[in-house]
Amino acid sequence: MKHLLAAADLSPEEIRFLLNAAKKMAPALKREKEAGRSASLPILTGKTIVNLFFENSTRTRMSFDVAIRQLGAGAMNFAASTSSVTKGETLIDTAKNIEAMGPHAIVVRHSSAGSPHFLSKNVSVPVINAGDGFHEHPTQGLLDLYTMEEKLGTVAGKRVVIMGDIAHSRVARSNIHLLRKMGASVAVCAPPTLLPPSPETLGVDYAYRPEELLGDADVVMCLRIQLERQNRMQIPSLSEYSAFWGLSLERAALLKPGCIILHPGPVNRGVELDTEVADGPRSVILDQVFNGVLVRMAVLATLVDRPKLEKWLATNGNG
């Protein structure tokens, strides 16, 4: 692995390495969190990572920032709204100028699908895709997979139902790639306007009503409606979406014991899921947030200094 551009590019062996590395980092990170300290695993001491974000973000940007600092590296945070992009500077010129400052990796989020791939061909340091258009969001997919296995033991043979705006969701695409590679069965559910054409080509089952899928689910992932990626409203109203496709308390009652509920955030309460469900005992949404730091630490350490990571894992990786 020189870059992490798409979940579709990862082999099952690479996925398992990243998840195992994150799992072995967990005890150290939890100890340092409880003690109020940072730099719990100084694997990347002296390195600098750039967070190159052309889209707004809360969880992903802050998660990468925390991961960088926990690894002992320095973070350079870029925001398009306060940069020379507002003066007409191109993506490649921005990246080339940042590369000239000597960072060791670039984390990029951009509204155009394929931007991280383009960037990786024009810079000499590792590039990590933090979300590109509605193409992919591989670290979100990895942290979702990590959370599922943390709660269920393995996703092999499990049934994962993804509900919401599948057509415009990069999270859905990354999850589908990863889950199928690791042996899970995946189904998607949305109104017809929010499903991609011929959804069966994704290798998943699909339905237009949640009630057809919820009873067999081991995992339910709810997704928000990506209004910013739509050129027109594709549902009659948010209230109608909630009434027919939202995960309400009544629909959650259809789930079998042990089924868990995920959401990559931000959550629109009362639309894709009710507050009582989001905060209920099945919800692992906040676990996803914590696990996001772990998984991004594993990704950064693997790409920037894998030999040092493997040495750390060999000597400290038992908790």
Summary of the structure (lengths in Angstrom):
residues: 319
radius of gyration: 19.4
end to end distance: 25.5
largest distance: 57.0
contacts: 1102
relative contact order: 0.16
helix: 48%
strand: 16%
